[in-house]
Structure formats: C-alpha cells, structure tokens
Amino acid sequence: GRLDAEKSPVALPIETLSNDGPGAAALTAAALLVPDPQPIILAKKEAPAPVVVSTKAAPIAPVTPVVATSNMDAAGTAASGSDWWKWLLGLLLLAALLFLLLRGCGGCNKPAAPPPPPAVAPLPAVKDTMTKAAVIPAPATTTPICSCTGHSDPLFNLNPSATPKVLHYLGSNPEFGNSHGLSPTQFFEKLQSRAAANNMDKQFLDRVYKGMGYAEGFTAAKADQFSAVELQPGTVGNIGYSKQHKTLYAQLDTEGKDLLAFRIKAANGCDFHFMKTCGNHFFFCQQ
C-alpha cells in the first residue's frame, strides 16, 4: 500500500535539524514535504544449478533439414512478410551468373571433336582386261549344188529345151500309192517295206539314192532324211508314173493336196521328192 506523497507527507524529526544558518527555515519546510519512501525489495538470487560433465560422448542427433515456410527464414525465425522476394531475387541472380559462366566456358572439359575424314577420291573405272575366248565360227556347210543337166541318170537329167506336159491333177497312174495319211517317217517305212517285198522297187530306190550321192544305195536311207513340203504351182521336172517307175517331163498345174510331197535330203544337193497323192517320184531343179 503505497501512500500518495501529497496526502501523506512524512515529517522529519525536528531535533535532527540545525537551527543555525540561514537555510534552516527552508530545510525545515522542505523536510515536511518529502514523501514517504517505499521499501526496496531485492530479488533473491538462486544458486546456479551444478554443471554435470559426462565422460561419454553425446550422440550426434541427425540433422533435420529446415524447410523454409512462408514468413520463416532458414533458421526457423519469423521473417518479415516483405523480405521473401529478396531471397528469390538472390537465387535468380545466382542462377543467371552460373548460366553465364557455363556458357562462356564454351564446352570446358569436353573432348575436341575429331577432324572430318579426308575425302576419298572415287576409284577409277577398271577396264575389263579379261581375255575373252575367241569365238571360232563353225565351218560353213556349203550345200552342194545339183547339176540339173548332163546327169548320167535320166531321173536327174532335165531337158530345158523340151516342152513339159502340163498336169492338172495327180493320181491317175500311181507309183507307190496314196500317202496323204502318212508322216515322213511312216512314208520312209513304207518304202522299206516295198524294197524288201519287191526287187524292182528295191533296184529303183537304189538308183534314186545313188543319184542323190549315196554310194551304198537305199541301205543309206534314214528316217531323218524325210520331211513334208508343199511345192509351188507351175514347177517343172521329171515326174514318175506307173509301177514300172517310168519318168515324164512335166509341169504341175495343180493345187491343194496335189502340191503336197515328201522330200528326201540328198548328199550332193539333188534332193528327191515323192508326191503324196499318188506316191510318184518327182525331181526338179531347185536353183
């Protein structure tokens, strides 16, 4: 209970004041107005706690990363709401500085790019130097030219000064018969049968083959020597008639099947023919 100084003036003991001197009266009056002093209470100091020193090493606590939150700095203390942009600006400046340093380095510590490979000139074209085997042409087979005149055998001797008989059809006087249904090989076999069965036919066929340049006669006959052909109208030559193998100088004024024949390839160029309609022989100059 503090008392107001104005309401509770403290009176000093008068006997302690000296009456001597000119300020005695003033002092006496001032002493009457001094307020009642309050007691000063001193706080009792507590004795400090004893410090205990441990001989064991204190375990190191794991460091917990400090996550800065809004209005908090890295130490966890409250930061001013208007200072966060300063930190952001500093980070941006630091990032820009690092970017400029790295860019200005120009690829520091990078291996130098290898030089481009030298240009390779194209190889020159290699000429084919291989020796090609010479092509040796086959010897030309000269077909013997048949002499249509002056032949010793009348079968192969044409008389161009004579007037040929014109034939308008065939088959009225056959020699080996109608052979239209036969192939060249079959006609060859037909002649073989006739030569084996009839001596006159054999002698005639030997004469034909010797006139074609086969010295051995009809025994040299082969199937591959026979082929089927068609003669031209107006052909003039020696044509056979009758079974006695007679010969007539004539001109073919026929057509169609009466122009079909079998040809026998001669060794001397004097090919011989047999007409299919009648089987009659026919020799003409093919020059």
Backbone bond lengths (Angstrom), bond angles and torsions (degrees), N, CA, C in turn:
res aa  C-N    CA-C-N  psi(-1)  N-CA   C-N-CA  omega(-1)  CA-C   N-CA-C  phi
1 G - - - 1.416 - - 1.463 110.52 -
2 R 1.408 110.19 95.49 1.461 115.14 176.52 1.497 109.12 -82.56
3 L 1.383 116.16 132.39 1.458 123.07 178.97 1.499 109.80 -94.20
4 D 1.337 116.64 142.11 1.450 122.67 177.76 1.507 108.89 -66.21
5 A 1.326 118.37 132.94 1.449 123.53 -176.84 1.485 112.13 -64.83
6 E 1.368 114.44 -32.67 1.448 116.58 -178.07 1.515 111.13 -72.70
7 K 1.339 117.85 -30.55 1.458 121.35 -178.48 1.500 111.91 -88.93
8 S 1.339 120.19 -25.32 1.462 121.50 -176.44 1.498 110.08 -126.95
9 P 1.263 119.11 71.68 1.473 120.14 174.54 1.475 110.61 -66.04
10 V 1.334 113.95 144.16 1.480 120.20 179.48 1.510 107.75 -98.54
11 A 1.241 115.62 128.17 1.482 121.73 179.14 1.486 109.46 -92.07
12 L 1.286 113.51 125.13 1.460 119.62 177.19 1.520 108.65 -81.28
13 P 1.303 114.84 150.56 1.506 117.61 176.62 1.506 109.55 -64.54
14 I 1.250 113.31 126.41 1.451 120.51 -176.98 1.487 110.48 -65.91
15 E 1.358 118.39 -31.90 1.427 119.42 -173.98 1.486 112.32 -71.10
16 T 1.323 117.17 -10.13 1.453 117.88 179.19 1.473 111.82 -87.45
17 L 1.312 118.01 -12.30 1.443 121.40 -178.35 1.495 109.32 -92.74
18 S 1.272 116.28 145.92 1.468 121.83 179.15 1.488 109.24 -89.93
19 N 1.239 115.42 140.60 1.452 120.27 178.90 1.486 112.43 -88.85
20 D 1.320 112.98 -2.70 1.454 116.97 -177.84 1.504 109.78 -85.83
21 G 1.214 116.43 149.76 1.473 122.98 173.81 1.497 111.48 93.64
22 P 1.308 111.54 161.87 1.462 117.90 -175.34 1.500 112.66 -75.00
23 G 1.343 120.82 -22.95 1.471 121.42 -177.03 1.475 113.11 -92.03
24 A 1.328 117.73 13.26 1.439 119.19 -175.67 1.489 110.71 -68.54
25 A 1.331 115.07 -40.93 1.461 117.86 -177.90 1.518 111.06 -67.16
26 A 1.363 116.07 -40.27 1.473 119.34 178.98 1.488 112.09 -65.46
27 L 1.293 118.31 -42.02 1.461 122.10 178.89 1.473 111.85 -61.68
28 T 1.358 114.17 -38.98 1.460 118.83 -179.15 1.485 109.67 -64.70
29 A 1.326 116.99 -40.03 1.477 119.77 179.35 1.502 112.29 -69.77
30 A 1.367 117.10 -38.18 1.476 120.01 179.12 1.480 112.62 -68.04
31 A 1.300 115.27 -35.31 1.450 118.42 -179.14 1.488 111.55 -67.04
32 L 1.290 115.38 -25.55 1.456 118.18 179.85 1.532 111.38 -73.98
33 L 1.333 116.72 -20.76 1.486 119.50 -177.50 1.520 113.49 -99.99
34 V 1.312 123.39 1.71 1.489 125.33 -179.55 1.512 108.44 -70.05
35 P 1.332 118.74 127.46 1.452 120.17 179.13 1.492 111.78 -71.71
36 D 1.356 111.11 162.78 1.445 118.64 -177.49 1.516 109.12 -72.18
37 P 1.313 118.60 115.73 1.476 121.04 -179.64 1.507 111.86 -64.24
38 Q 1.425 114.53 142.15 1.475 119.57 178.45 1.497 110.16 -89.09
39 P 1.289 116.39 148.07 1.476 118.10 179.38 1.536 110.55 -71.92
40 I 1.286 116.85 137.76 1.481 124.02 -179.71 1.495 108.58 -92.08
41 I 1.317 115.05 120.46 1.466 119.94 -177.63 1.523 107.05 -102.79
42 L 1.255 116.44 119.91 1.469 122.03 178.50 1.518 109.56 -91.19
43 A 1.368 115.35 133.54 1.481 119.78 178.52 1.488 109.69 -72.17
44 K 1.288 113.91 134.59 1.465 119.48 -179.67 1.524 109.44 -78.63
45 K 1.291 114.12 122.20 1.463 119.45 177.65 1.500 111.53 -74.90
46 E 1.328 113.27 131.08 1.454 117.52 176.46 1.514 109.74 -86.59
47 A 1.273 113.46 144.13 1.470 118.13 179.06 1.519 110.73 -66.08
48 P 1.334 119.88 134.82 1.482 122.47 179.73 1.511 111.90 -61.11
49 A 1.317 114.33 145.28 1.477 119.26 179.70 1.501 110.19 -67.68
50 P 1.306 114.65 139.20 1.476 117.82 -179.20 1.544 110.23 -64.04
51 V 1.325 115.11 139.37 1.472 122.83 179.62 1.511 109.18 -86.51
52 V 1.349 115.00 121.23 1.462 119.12 179.77 1.520 108.35 -100.71
53 V 1.279 116.32 119.46 1.478 122.61 -179.56 1.513 108.45 -96.99
54 S 1.326 115.34 119.06 1.475 120.03 179.62 1.517 109.72 -92.22
55 T 1.310 114.20 139.94 1.474 119.41 178.99 1.511 112.38 -80.66
56 K 1.331 115.56 -13.82 1.493 117.99 -179.96 1.513 109.31 -90.53
57 A 1.360 114.65 145.84 1.481 120.17 177.95 1.510 109.32 -72.64
58 A 1.278 113.44 129.80 1.468 118.15 179.82 1.528 110.00 -67.80
59 P 1.315 116.84 136.87 1.489 118.49 179.04 1.508 110.60 -65.64
60 I 1.344 113.49 142.85 1.466 120.35 -179.39 1.519 108.07 -83.85
61 A 1.294 113.55 116.05 1.473 118.49 -179.66 1.518 109.39 -72.43
62 P 1.329 116.70 141.73 1.476 118.72 178.26 1.507 111.02 -63.32
63 V 1.305 112.61 141.28 1.464 119.32 -177.97 1.507 108.34 -78.74
64 T 1.287 114.57 121.50 1.468 119.53 178.11 1.510 108.22 -91.08
65 P 1.342 116.79 121.12 1.476 117.57 -179.51 1.507 110.35 -61.59
66 V 1.295 113.29 137.77 1.463 120.38 -178.95 1.509 107.66 -90.61
67 V 1.278 115.68 120.52 1.459 121.64 178.68 1.506 107.40 -98.44
68 A 1.297 113.96 118.40 1.458 118.91 -179.26 1.500 109.44 -72.60
69 T 1.300 115.80 128.31 1.462 121.79 176.84 1.491 108.90 -109.47
70 S 1.301 115.50 178.65 1.460 120.66 -178.77 1.509 109.58 -61.50
71 N 1.339 113.81 132.14 1.466 122.59 179.17 1.520 112.07 63.81
72 M 1.432 119.58 21.32 1.462 121.75 177.27 1.512 107.05 -127.03
73 D 1.353 117.63 136.15 1.458 121.43 177.08 1.508 109.10 -88.53
74 A 1.357 117.64 -177.54 1.456 122.70 -175.94 1.500 111.74 -63.20
75 A 1.297 120.75 -27.25 1.459 123.66 -178.46 1.505 111.49 -84.93
76 G 1.309 117.61 -3.10 1.449 119.60 178.97 1.510 113.06 89.38
77 T 1.279 117.66 0.74 1.459 120.63 178.93 1.492 109.34 -83.75
78 A 1.297 116.74 152.74 1.462 121.09 -179.19 1.509 109.72 -68.49
79 A 1.340 115.13 130.82 1.460 120.36 177.97 1.497 109.32 -108.15
80 S 1.265 114.70 159.66 1.456 120.11 -178.52 1.513 109.85 -69.57
81 G 1.306 117.89 141.09 1.462 121.43 -178.61 1.492 113.29 -63.82
82 S 1.273 120.15 -17.69 1.464 122.75 -178.19 1.510 113.54 -98.74
83 D 1.379 118.87 4.39 1.471 120.91 -177.32 1.518 113.62 -102.02
84 W 1.332 119.55 -3.75 1.483 119.62 -175.25 1.511 112.59 -65.95
85 W 1.327 117.21 -32.81 1.466 118.76 -177.71 1.518 112.32 -69.25
86 K 1.358 115.09 -22.04 1.471 117.60 177.10 1.522 110.40 -65.94
87 W 1.348 114.66 -42.09 1.476 117.38 177.59 1.535 111.66 -63.46
88 L 1.324 116.20 -42.97 1.459 120.29 179.97 1.526 111.47 -63.29
89 L 1.332 116.20 -40.80 1.463 119.74 178.42 1.524 111.60 -63.55
90 G 1.341 113.89 -39.82 1.473 117.31 178.48 1.521 112.26 -63.63
91 L 1.343 116.83 -41.15 1.468 119.77 178.73 1.528 111.38 -64.73
92 L 1.333 115.98 -40.31 1.462 119.49 179.12 1.514 111.51 -64.46
93 L 1.350 116.19 -41.68 1.466 118.85 178.34 1.522 111.59 -64.01
94 L 1.366 115.23 -38.96 1.460 118.81 179.46 1.538 110.49 -65.63
95 A 1.348 116.89 -41.95 1.467 120.07 178.74 1.525 111.16 -63.58
96 A 1.349 116.43 -40.58 1.465 119.30 179.03 1.516 111.26 -64.53
97 L 1.329 116.66 -38.45 1.461 120.55 179.65 1.535 110.63 -64.82
98 L 1.345 115.44 -44.19 1.464 118.40 178.65 1.533 111.15 -62.93
99 F 1.328 117.00 -39.85 1.469 120.76 178.67 1.520 111.67 -61.03
100 L 1.367 115.35 -44.61 1.466 118.68 -179.54 1.517 111.32 -65.91
101 L 1.355 115.95 -38.59 1.474 118.73 179.66 1.523 110.72 -64.32
102 L 1.356 115.79 -45.30 1.464 118.98 -178.45 1.520 111.43 -67.38
103 R 1.319 117.05 -38.21 1.462 120.21 -179.88 1.514 111.24 -68.81
104 G 1.322 116.31 -39.19 1.460 119.74 179.52 1.507 112.63 -69.95
105 C 1.344 115.39 -16.19 1.466 117.95 -179.19 1.530 111.24 -68.93
106 G 1.351 115.54 -28.97 1.466 118.35 176.91 1.506 113.24 68.61
107 G 1.336 115.38 40.13 1.470 118.12 177.51 1.501 112.75 79.53
108 C 1.354 115.86 48.88 1.460 119.28 179.55 1.516 109.98 -62.49
109 N 1.297 114.75 148.30 1.458 123.20 176.26 1.530 112.69 61.55
110 K 1.321 118.12 14.65 1.460 120.62 176.06 1.521 109.02 -95.36
111 P 1.337 116.38 139.07 1.479 118.22 178.81 1.514 111.27 -64.59
112 A 1.292 114.69 142.74 1.460 120.01 -179.21 1.524 109.64 -65.50
113 A 1.311 115.58 140.76 1.467 120.56 -179.90 1.527 109.54 -65.50
114 P 1.336 116.84 135.90 1.478 118.63 -179.89 1.516 110.59 -65.40
115 P 1.305 116.67 146.76 1.475 119.26 179.53 1.515 110.25 -65.50
116 P 1.322 117.98 150.01 1.472 119.95 179.60 1.517 110.65 -62.90
117 P 1.333 115.77 145.51 1.469 118.37 -179.34 1.527 110.66 -63.61
118 P 1.294 116.55 145.69 1.471 119.08 -179.91 1.514 111.01 -64.20
119 A 1.299 114.92 144.50 1.459 120.32 -179.81 1.529 109.66 -65.28
120 V 1.317 114.53 131.63 1.466 120.60 -179.25 1.522 108.22 -97.83
121 A 1.274 115.60 120.72 1.464 120.11 179.82 1.517 109.30 -71.09
122 P 1.323 117.84 139.05 1.472 119.46 179.09 1.519 111.31 -62.43
123 L 1.317 113.46 141.63 1.459 118.89 -179.61 1.523 110.16 -67.10
124 P 1.287 116.93 139.67 1.472 118.35 178.32 1.517 111.03 -66.03
125 A 1.281 114.68 148.49 1.464 119.89 -179.69 1.526 109.32 -62.78
126 V 1.327 113.68 131.99 1.463 119.54 -179.10 1.516 108.23 -92.18
127 K 1.282 114.50 123.97 1.449 119.07 179.52 1.516 109.81 -76.24
128 D 1.280 113.66 144.03 1.454 119.49 178.44 1.522 108.53 -72.58
129 T 1.342 113.29 105.54 1.461 118.33 -178.99 1.518 111.93 -99.42
130 M 1.340 115.62 6.69 1.458 117.36 -179.06 1.523 109.08 -66.73
131 T 1.274 113.33 136.48 1.451 119.17 179.68 1.519 108.98 -82.58
132 K 1.288 114.22 115.62 1.450 118.60 179.36 1.522 109.80 -82.85
133 A 1.304 112.89 140.04 1.460 117.64 179.91 1.521 109.48 -65.75
134 A 1.261 114.02 132.63 1.459 118.91 179.27 1.521 109.78 -65.40
135 V 1.304 113.93 131.01 1.462 119.41 178.96 1.522 107.93 -82.91
136 I 1.286 113.80 113.68 1.461 119.21 179.75 1.517 108.00 -91.28
137 P 1.304 116.53 112.93 1.471 117.66 -178.98 1.518 110.63 -65.54
138 A 1.300 112.98 146.76 1.462 118.06 177.67 1.520 109.36 -66.43
139 P 1.255 114.99 144.50 1.479 117.43 -179.95 1.519 110.09 -59.63
140 A 1.301 113.32 132.89 1.460 118.67 -178.67 1.522 109.64 -65.27
141 T 1.314 112.64 128.71 1.459 117.58 177.92 1.523 108.06 -90.75
142 T 1.256 114.04 105.84 1.467 119.14 -179.56 1.522 108.56 -82.52
143 T 1.296 113.74 120.46 1.470 118.39 177.77 1.527 109.12 -73.60
144 P 1.278 114.56 124.38 1.486 116.61 179.52 1.517 110.92 -60.03
145 I 1.302 115.40 140.14 1.463 121.17 178.93 1.524 108.22 -91.55
146 C 1.316 112.68 124.12 1.464 118.35 -178.59 1.533 110.18 -79.08
147 S 1.263 114.64 133.48 1.464 119.92 174.18 1.522 108.13 -86.49
148 C 1.327 115.77 111.55 1.466 120.50 -173.97 1.536 112.55 -82.50
149 T 1.303 114.79 -7.46 1.474 118.59 179.15 1.525 109.79 -128.47
150 G 1.294 116.54 155.53 1.459 121.73 176.84 1.504 112.85 76.12
151 H 1.320 117.85 15.00 1.465 119.72 178.19 1.525 109.83 -75.77
152 S 1.339 115.50 145.83 1.464 119.87 -179.38 1.519 112.96 -69.28
153 D 1.318 117.09 -27.34 1.473 121.21 -179.65 1.532 108.17 -97.54
154 P 1.338 117.61 126.43 1.462 120.44 -179.45 1.521 114.13 -59.46
155 L 1.379 117.71 -21.14 1.470 120.04 177.50 1.535 110.64 -61.76
156 F 1.356 117.36 -33.40 1.462 122.45 -174.13 1.542 111.94 -108.89
157 N 1.307 117.34 9.48 1.466 121.13 -177.91 1.534 109.60 -109.52
158 L 1.329 115.39 110.37 1.465 120.52 -179.67 1.527 109.42 -94.55
159 N 1.318 115.89 146.73 1.465 122.02 179.46 1.525 107.91 -114.89
160 P 1.359 116.95 89.85 1.458 118.55 -176.79 1.519 113.39 -65.04
161 S 1.326 118.69 -17.24 1.483 120.97 179.82 1.524 111.75 -79.37
162 A 1.341 115.98 -16.78 1.473 119.89 -179.35 1.519 110.13 -82.02
163 T 1.350 114.44 160.35 1.470 119.53 178.20 1.523 108.95 -94.54
164 P 1.344 118.11 118.74 1.469 119.25 -178.10 1.527 111.05 -72.13
165 K 1.339 115.49 148.79 1.449 121.40 175.26 1.522 108.87 -82.30
166 V 1.312 115.94 132.12 1.469 119.42 -177.36 1.528 108.49 -86.90
167 L 1.328 115.91 127.54 1.459 122.97 178.68 1.529 108.44 -108.73
168 H 1.356 114.47 126.20 1.470 118.20 -178.93 1.536 112.02 -98.45
169 Y 1.319 116.58 -12.57 1.471 120.60 177.40 1.528 107.65 -158.52
170 L 1.311 117.63 167.65 1.467 124.30 -178.80 1.532 108.93 -126.58
171 G 1.344 114.22 164.38 1.460 120.06 175.08 1.507 115.62 105.48
172 S 1.341 118.11 -4.02 1.466 119.33 -178.94 1.526 112.66 -77.08
173 N 1.343 117.61 -24.46 1.463 121.90 -179.28 1.530 108.42 -140.76
174 P 1.342 118.05 74.97 1.479 122.15 -172.40 1.528 112.20 -69.89
175 E 1.352 112.88 156.86 1.473 121.56 179.67 1.526 110.57 -108.93
176 F 1.342 118.43 -57.76 1.472 122.16 175.99 1.542 111.36 -114.04
177 G 1.332 116.73 6.42 1.455 120.31 174.14 1.532 113.87 87.47
178 N 1.342 114.13 168.92 1.484 121.84 -179.88 1.532 109.69 -63.48
179 S 1.334 114.33 129.54 1.485 119.47 -178.20 1.528 111.53 -131.83
180 H 1.340 118.58 27.30 1.467 121.14 -177.46 1.539 111.93 -64.25
181 G 1.307 118.62 -30.64 1.460 120.68 -177.43 1.512 114.36 -85.59
182 L 1.326 117.10 6.32 1.475 119.39 -175.82 1.528 111.10 -104.60
183 S 1.323 113.84 150.60 1.462 120.36 171.93 1.523 108.20 -85.52
184 P 1.347 118.41 167.86 1.470 119.81 177.33 1.519 112.22 -55.46
185 T 1.320 118.40 -40.13 1.464 120.31 179.78 1.524 110.76 -67.50
186 Q 1.329 115.60 -40.36 1.456 118.70 -179.92 1.531 111.17 -66.48
187 F 1.306 117.09 -34.90 1.466 118.85 177.00 1.526 110.12 -68.64
188 F 1.322 118.30 -36.69 1.466 122.06 174.75 1.520 109.90 -59.85
189 E 1.321 117.24 -43.22 1.465 120.69 179.61 1.534 110.34 -67.67
190 K 1.329 117.19 -32.89 1.468 120.36 177.56 1.522 110.63 -63.57
191 L 1.334 116.95 -42.83 1.457 120.43 178.05 1.524 111.21 -65.22
192 Q 1.327 117.12 -38.19 1.470 120.13 177.32 1.537 110.25 -60.38
193 S 1.326 115.78 -42.83 1.475 119.85 -179.32 1.538 110.77 -64.64
194 R 1.346 115.94 -41.93 1.451 119.32 179.18 1.527 111.20 -65.99
195 A 1.353 118.62 -38.84 1.472 121.15 178.81 1.517 111.02 -67.27
196 A 1.311 118.17 -33.77 1.462 121.18 179.70 1.529 111.49 -75.94
197 A 1.341 116.26 -28.10 1.458 118.83 -175.76 1.529 113.14 -96.16
198 N 1.315 118.18 -21.85 1.465 120.51 -174.03 1.523 108.54 -134.42
199 N 1.328 116.38 120.58 1.445 121.56 -177.44 1.524 111.57 -67.33
200 M 1.361 118.06 -35.19 1.456 119.92 178.08 1.533 111.17 -65.04
201 D 1.318 115.12 -39.86 1.471 118.67 177.12 1.527 110.35 -64.67
202 K 1.351 115.54 -37.26 1.471 118.78 -179.29 1.522 110.28 -67.45
203 Q 1.327 118.36 -43.03 1.453 120.80 179.34 1.543 110.87 -63.50
204 F 1.327 115.88 -39.43 1.470 118.81 178.61 1.538 110.96 -64.71
205 L 1.317 116.83 -42.63 1.469 120.19 -178.98 1.528 110.50 -68.95
206 D 1.335 118.25 -34.21 1.465 119.75 174.42 1.528 110.19 -63.80
207 R 1.300 116.78 -40.41 1.473 121.53 178.04 1.526 111.09 -62.18
208 V 1.338 117.10 -42.53 1.473 121.23 179.32 1.525 110.52 -62.45
209 Y 1.316 116.46 -46.23 1.469 119.63 -176.11 1.526 111.68 -69.97
210 K 1.293 118.07 -35.94 1.462 119.25 177.38 1.528 110.20 -68.26
211 G 1.332 117.11 -34.61 1.456 119.95 177.37 1.542 111.43 -69.15
212 M 1.333 117.06 -22.23 1.475 120.57 177.67 1.533 112.04 -88.79
213 G 1.344 116.51 3.74 1.459 119.05 176.10 1.505 115.16 100.51
214 Y 1.350 118.40 7.04 1.476 121.44 177.29 1.528 107.89 -98.40
215 A 1.339 116.19 106.63 1.470 120.49 -174.71 1.515 112.26 -64.32
216 E 1.320 119.49 -31.33 1.464 122.31 -176.67 1.518 112.99 -80.59
217 G 1.356 116.72 -2.48 1.459 118.77 177.78 1.523 112.88 81.86
218 F 1.350 115.48 -150.58 1.468 120.89 -173.08 1.524 112.76 -68.10
219 T 1.324 117.83 -16.70 1.464 119.53 178.24 1.537 111.13 -64.66
220 A 1.351 117.31 -16.54 1.474 120.98 177.79 1.527 112.09 -85.88
221 A 1.332 116.87 -0.97 1.467 120.60 -178.12 1.530 111.16 -67.43
222 K 1.343 116.03 136.35 1.470 123.02 177.54 1.519 108.91 -135.60
223 A 1.317 115.16 154.14 1.466 119.83 -176.79 1.518 112.62 -64.12
224 D 1.356 116.64 -34.29 1.471 118.60 -176.65 1.524 112.68 -72.94
225 Q 1.326 117.53 -4.75 1.460 120.44 176.49 1.535 111.54 -82.75
226 F 1.342 116.93 -10.17 1.460 121.85 -174.70 1.537 109.81 -101.61
227 S 1.341 114.92 140.29 1.466 121.27 176.37 1.521 109.30 -149.42
228 A 1.341 116.53 160.92 1.461 122.57 -179.56 1.521 109.41 -99.26
229 V 1.339 118.61 133.60 1.460 123.25 -178.17 1.522 109.17 -138.89
230 E 1.323 115.86 168.85 1.463 122.86 173.69 1.524 107.51 -125.35
231 L 1.313 117.51 126.70 1.455 122.57 -176.37 1.525 110.40 -87.80
232 Q 1.311 113.99 161.70 1.456 120.67 179.35 1.539 109.97 -84.80
233 P 1.335 117.70 140.73 1.482 119.02 175.84 1.536 110.34 -61.45
234 G 1.310 117.75 142.42 1.456 122.66 179.71 1.506 113.73 90.00
235 T 1.332 118.68 4.95 1.461 121.34 179.35 1.538 109.40 -65.81
236 V 1.353 115.38 135.66 1.470 122.15 -178.55 1.524 108.79 -111.29
237 G 1.349 117.21 134.17 1.452 121.03 178.46 1.510 111.91 -176.53
238 N 1.328 116.03 -173.07 1.464 123.41 178.62 1.533 108.13 -89.82
239 I 1.334 117.19 117.02 1.458 122.14 -179.11 1.526 109.27 -115.01
240 G 1.343 115.75 142.32 1.477 120.28 -178.58 1.518 111.95 -84.92
241 Y 1.320 114.30 163.78 1.466 121.71 173.83 1.524 107.40 -158.90
242 S 1.276 115.80 155.34 1.473 126.47 -178.44 1.520 111.82 67.03
243 K 1.332 114.52 162.89 1.455 120.29 -178.78 1.535 111.36 -77.14
244 Q 1.320 117.28 -7.04 1.463 120.50 176.48 1.536 110.42 -88.71
245 H 1.295 118.48 5.21 1.471 125.19 173.42 1.532 111.80 62.59
246 K 1.335 116.17 46.91 1.451 120.62 175.58 1.523 109.72 -78.96
247 T 1.363 116.74 163.16 1.459 121.48 -175.03 1.520 110.23 -126.50
248 L 1.363 115.14 141.81 1.462 122.34 -179.61 1.532 108.36 -133.49
249 Y 1.347 113.74 136.37 1.462 119.21 176.74 1.524 107.02 -83.38
250 A 1.388 115.18 115.21 1.460 117.95 -171.48 1.531 110.70 -145.73
251 Q 1.346 112.01 169.15 1.465 120.50 177.08 1.546 107.89 -122.79
252 L 1.351 115.32 133.55 1.469 120.27 -179.07 1.517 109.26 -84.37
253 D 1.353 114.72 111.64 1.460 120.37 172.89 1.534 107.31 -110.73
254 T 1.305 115.15 50.27 1.465 122.47 -176.12 1.521 109.99 -112.61
255 E 1.333 113.36 178.11 1.464 118.91 179.14 1.526 108.98 -152.61
256 G 1.320 113.97 170.52 1.468 119.28 177.24 1.502 112.97 63.92
257 K 1.356 114.78 -132.26 1.467 120.18 -174.36 1.526 112.32 -68.91
258 D 1.343 117.58 -18.48 1.463 119.64 179.03 1.531 111.90 -76.16
259 L 1.316 117.35 -0.85 1.471 121.17 174.57 1.529 111.98 -104.79
260 L 1.333 116.45 0.89 1.471 120.55 -179.49 1.516 109.58 -86.90
261 A 1.388 115.37 141.78 1.468 119.49 -176.07 1.524 110.15 -153.59
262 F 1.356 114.54 167.49 1.467 122.09 170.83 1.528 107.11 -105.52
263 R 1.317 115.77 134.98 1.469 119.95 178.62 1.518 109.36 -109.73
264 I 1.369 116.09 138.36 1.469 122.39 175.63 1.524 107.16 -109.84
265 K 1.337 115.66 125.13 1.457 121.17 -178.08 1.526 109.57 -73.50
266 A 1.343 116.24 124.12 1.465 120.85 -178.03 1.520 110.93 -92.21
267 A 1.310 117.18 158.63 1.460 123.11 177.20 1.514 111.46 -81.94
268 N 1.318 119.29 -23.07 1.460 123.07 -177.32 1.526 112.93 -110.17
269 G 1.318 118.33 9.43 1.455 121.24 178.65 1.505 114.54 93.26
270 C 1.332 117.67 -9.13 1.457 121.05 -179.41 1.541 109.75 -92.23
271 D 1.339 115.96 74.07 1.471 120.32 -179.13 1.524 109.95 -62.61
272 F 1.336 113.49 148.81 1.460 120.42 -176.47 1.527 108.35 -120.06
273 H 1.381 116.39 149.09 1.463 120.95 -177.35 1.530 110.68 -127.19
274 F 1.350 113.62 153.23 1.459 122.14 170.86 1.524 106.70 -128.66
275 M 1.362 116.64 124.81 1.447 121.37 -177.85 1.536 109.88 -73.51
276 K 1.320 117.98 137.78 1.460 121.62 -175.80 1.538 112.30 -70.58
277 T 1.308 117.23 -34.21 1.468 119.20 -174.63 1.523 112.22 -64.47
278 C 1.316 117.19 -42.00 1.458 120.87 -174.89 1.524 114.38 -120.39
279 G 1.358 117.29 -13.05 1.456 119.69 -176.82 1.510 112.74 76.63
280 N 1.345 117.92 14.73 1.464 120.93 -178.97 1.541 109.73 -83.07
281 H 1.338 115.76 145.01 1.460 120.07 179.60 1.518 109.58 -73.51
282 F 1.367 116.21 155.62 1.471 119.27 179.64 1.536 106.63 -153.91
283 F 1.375 113.48 122.38 1.467 119.86 177.37 1.525 107.97 -121.28
284 F 1.326 115.29 130.91 1.486 120.27 178.70 1.524 107.75 -143.54
285 C 1.307 117.05 158.75 1.455 122.08 -178.53 1.538 109.24 -79.78
286 Q 1.312 117.69 125.98 1.473 122.05 -175.47 1.510 112.95 -99.68
287 Q 1.343 118.20 9.62 1.475 120.56 179.91 1.513 110.75 -70.82
